[in-house]
Amino acid sequence: MSYQRLGSLAVAASAALLFSGCAQSVKVASEWHGERSGLPADKALVIAVTPDLNSRRRFEDLVAQRVSGEQTRAWASSRKMDTQAPLRRETVQEAVDRTGARLVIVTRLVNADLDVREAGEPGSIRARRRYDTPLDFFRYDYEITERDIYLVPTAAVSLSTDVYDVRSGTLLYSVDTVIPPRETRLEIMSEAARAVADRLRRDGLIR
């Protein structure tokens, strides 16, 4: 194998390692719809709109944990209401009455793009020392090992979060969150929960 070929392989391997570490960032946009008086709120109820109870409970727990802070306490609705009952104004109102929440934070899935990508280690160069003669002590044979390839499912999702003022019963604030491709559901949920809570805290809805 030529030195030029070895150099090309080394450059390609370095580039692969460099770009594999570059993760796309989460995109967040928000908009006000109502009056900002009486904020930040001291209590909030978190709702995730999904038929999958396990996903709902996990995401609500993550958001509630992130929303809770120095002056704000948040609850997952799935911990405060009958999960067998449909999500309706009446059932949500019961959970609001039970917790005394002033804000209701509702998140729903807008879009999900599923994909499968190849992953694995790049082909490596293996050196084998030659012992044909005593003069070959510092001479080597080189061979390229095959790449270890496997498939990784990824998903990119768009979420919409609406924040309602309990006292007026009106839409107060909205957050749109786009999570770029991630390999696990927990990664997506964790990043979405962090993004929503950070935006609510930045704009003074919670503290």
N, C-alpha and C positions, 0 to 999 in steps of 0.2 A: 504493500500500500504506500502511496506517495505521501510526502509530508504535506503537500497542498490539500490532499483529501482529508488527512487528519486534522488540519487547521480548520477546514470547512465544517467538519463534524463538531468540533469544539465550539465554534461560533454559533452553530445552529442549536446546540444544547444549551448554551448560555442564554440565547434569545428565548427559548422555550421556557426556561426557568423564570426569566424576567417577566414575560407577559402572563404566565400562569398566576403570578402574584398580584396582578392588577385587577381588582374587583371593581365593578361598576357601582356607583353610589346611588343611594335612594333619592328619589325626587319627591318633593312635597310642595303643594300649593294650598293656600287657604283663602277664605273669603268671609267677611262679616255680613250678616243679614239683619241683625237687630241691635237694640240698645245695649251698651256695654256697662250700664249702671249696675251696682251691686256685685261687681266682680272684684277679686276672684271668689269663686264659690267654695264653700267649706265642705260640701258633700256632693258626690256624683254617683250615678248609677251607670254601669257599663253594659252595653248589649252588643252581641255579635249575631247578625242575622245569618243563620245557616241551619240546615236540617240535621247536620252531624253534631250530636250533643258533645262528643269528646272534643271536637275542634272548637266548638262554641265555648265550652268551659275553659279550655286551655288558653284561648285567645283573650277571653274576658279576664281571666286571672292575670295574664301578663299586662294587659292594659291597666287594670285596676291597681296593680302593684306600681306601675310607672306613674300613674296619675296621682296616687297618694303621696303627699309631701308634708311640708311643715304646717300648712294650714288647711289642706284638703284631704279628705278621706273618701275613698272610692270602694264600691262593692261590685262584684260580678253578679249580673242579674240571675245567672243560673244557680247561684248560691242563695238567692233570696226569693225565688218564685218556683212554682210547680213547673218542672221542665217538660212535663207531659202536656201541659196546656199550651195552646198556640200563642204566639207573640201578638197580642192585641193591646189596644189602648187600655182596656180594663185591667188586664193582667199586669201590664207595666205599671199602671197607677197603683195597684196593690203593693208592688215592690217599692215604689216611690214613697208611699205612705209608711211602709215598714222601716225604711231607712232614713227618711227625711231628706232625701236627695234634692238638690236645687238645680242640678244639671243632669240630663240624660244623654249619654254619649253612645250613638248608634253607628256601628260599622257594618258595611255589607261589601261583598265581593262584586266588582264590576266586570273584571275580565281576567282570564288566566291563560297564558300561552305555555303549553307543555312541549318539551323537546328532550331529545336524548343526544348526548355528545360523547365523543371518544375521549378517554383520559388514559394516563399511564406514563411511565418513565420513558424518556427517549432512549434510542439504541445506544449502548455503551461500547467503549473500545477496550478489549481485553488483550493484554500483552502476555506472550508466552516466551520465556527465555530459551534460547537455543544452546545446546551443549554438543553440537556436532564435533567440534574440535576445541582444544584449549583456546584458540584464537577467537572463538565465537562467544566468549564469556559475556561480552557487553553487546551482543546482538540479540534482537527479539523478532518474533513473528507477531503480527497484529491481526485480530479478527473482530468483526462487529457483531455484537449480540443483538438479537431481535428485541423489538419493543414489547413491553408488557402492557397490552391494550385491554381496557375494560370499558363498559358503557355506563355512563352516569346520567340518570334522569334529572332534568332541571326544570324549573318553573319560574316564570315572571308573572307577577300579579299586579292588578290595579284595584285599589280599595277606595271606597268613599265613606267618610265619617261625617255624620251630622250631629250637631250639639243643640239640644233643645233646652229652653228656659222653662222650668216647671211652673213658675208663677204665672207667666203669660201664656204658656202652652204653645209658643211659637219657635220657629227655627231661628237660632241665634248665630250659628257659625258653622262653616264646613271646611273639611280638610280632604284633599285628594292626595293619595299616596301611591307611588309606583315603585314596586320592589323589583330590581333587575334579577336576572336568572340566579337562583340559589338551588342548592342540591337537596335541602331538607325542608319539610314543612315547618319545623321548629325555627329554623333560620329566618324564614319568611315572617312568621308570626312575631318573633322577637324584634326584628328590625322594624316591622310595621308598628308594633306597640310603642317602641322607643320614639319613632318618628312622630306619631300622633301626640304622645304625651309631651314631647319637647316643643311641638308647635303650640299646643294649648298653654303650656307654661310660658313660652316666649311672648304670647299675645295676651297674657294676663287673665285667662279664664280660670286657671288653677294656680296654686302656689305650694 
